[in-house]
């Protein structure tokens, strides 16, 4: 019985964490996203080439950034996931990266969604991209 109690207390003690820092990746809302991209239209034609990106306003938290990653398209929320929503947290496309306008200038890869430079707790919020026909894609969550 003593061994059982000792094992039980050991399990309880090791199950508790002394790390009170919570990664808050809940800044972005889970808003409905439903956008259509036709690569034959002039505003999306640059997505036919690898590493090119396009910003689509009025979708998600801060718009959507769609990128051709070579093997297809990926879509990311344009709001910085490591900031509360504000005017500076909407990111701009800088080459193959996205950069927020806040003082810390967080930067993310549009190929992977991961942060560049400083390791940040949250990566970009990705949306589903589905081919719906010849050069036409649907972006949803």
C-alpha positions in Angstrom: 0.0 0.0 0.0 2.9 2.4 0.8 4.4 1.7 -2.6 1.1 2.5 -4.3 0.8 5.8 -2.4 4.4 6.7 -3.2 3.8 6.0 -6.9 0.5 8.0 -6.9 2.2 11.0 -5.2 5.1 10.8 -7.7 2.6 10.8 -10.6 0.7 13.8 -9.2 3.9 15.8 -8.5 5.4 15.2 -12.0 2.0 16.0 -13.7 2.1 19.5 -12.3 4.1 22.1 -14.1 5.9 25.0 -12.5 5.7 27.0 -15.8 3.1 29.7 -15.4 3.8 31.2 -18.8 0.9 30.4 -21.1 1.4 30.8 -24.8 -1.5 33.0 -25.8 -2.2 32.1 -29.4 -5.8 33.2 -29.1 -5.5 36.8 -30.3 -7.1 36.0 -33.6 -10.8 35.3 -33.8 -12.1 32.2 -35.7 -13.9 34.2 -38.3 -15.6 32.6 -41.3 -13.4 32.8 -44.5 -14.7 32.2 -48.0 -12.7 33.7 -50.8 -12.3 32.7 -54.4 -9.1 33.2 -56.4 -9.0 32.9 -60.2 -5.4 33.1 -61.5 -6.7 34.2 -64.9 -7.9 37.5 -63.4 -5.3 40.3 -63.4 -5.3 40.9 -59.7 -4.3 37.3 -59.0 -2.2 36.5 -62.1 1.1 37.0 -60.3 0.2 33.9 -58.2 1.1 31.8 -61.2 4.7 32.2 -60.2 6.6 30.7 -57.2 7.1 33.0 -54.2 4.7 35.7 -55.4 2.0 36.7 -52.9 -1.3 38.7 -53.1 -3.2 40.4 -50.3 -7.0 39.9 -50.2 -8.9 42.4 -48.0 -12.1 41.9 -46.0 -11.5 38.3 -45.1 -10.3 36.8 -41.8 -8.9 39.0 -39.0 -6.7 41.3 -41.1 -7.3 40.1 -44.7 -5.6 37.1 -46.3 -2.2 36.7 -47.8 -2.1 34.0 -50.6 1.3 32.7 -51.7 2.5 30.4 -54.4 4.9 28.1 -52.6 5.9 26.1 -55.7 3.8 23.0 -54.9 0.6 25.0 -54.8 -1.0 27.9 -53.0 -1.1 28.6 -49.2 -3.3 31.2 -47.5 -2.5 32.9 -44.2 -4.4 35.4 -42.1 -2.7 38.8 -42.5 -3.1 39.7 -38.8 -0.1 39.0 -36.6 -1.0 36.1 -34.3 1.3 37.4 -31.6 -0.5 40.8 -31.1 -3.9 41.9 -30.0 -5.7 43.2 -33.1 -4.7 46.8 -33.9 -3.8 49.0 -36.8 -0.2 48.0 -36.7 -0.8 44.2 -36.4 -2.0 43.8 -40.0 1.0 42.6 -41.9 2.5 43.7 -45.2 4.1 41.5 -47.8 7.9 41.9 -47.9 9.2 39.6 -50.6 8.5 36.0 -49.5 7.8 37.2 -46.0 5.1 39.1 -44.1 6.0 41.8 -41.5 3.8 43.5 -39.0 4.0 47.3 -38.5 4.2 47.2 -34.7 7.3 48.3 -32.9 8.7 44.7 -32.6 8.3 44.2 -36.4 7.5 40.5 -36.2 8.3 38.8 -39.5 7.0 35.4 -40.8 7.8 33.1 -43.7 5.0 32.9 -46.2 6.2 29.5 -47.2 6.0 27.9 -43.7 4.1 30.3 -41.6 6.8 30.3 -39.0 8.5 33.3 -37.4 11.8 34.6 -38.7 14.6 35.8 -36.4 13.1 35.9 -32.9 11.3 32.6 -32.0 7.7 33.5 -31.4 5.0 31.4 -29.6 2.5 31.5 -32.5 2.9 30.9 -36.2 0.6 32.4 -38.9 -3.0 31.2 -39.0 -3.5 29.1 -42.1 -6.6 28.7 -44.2 -7.5 25.8 -46.4 -6.9 26.2 -50.2 -8.8 23.9 -52.5 -8.6 23.8 -56.3 -12.1 24.2 -57.8 -11.2 24.1 -61.4 -8.7 25.4 -64.0 -6.7 28.0 -62.2 -9.5 28.6 -59.7 -9.1 28.1 -55.9 -11.4 28.4 -52.9 -10.0 29.6 -49.6 -12.0 28.6 -46.5 -11.5 27.7 -42.8 
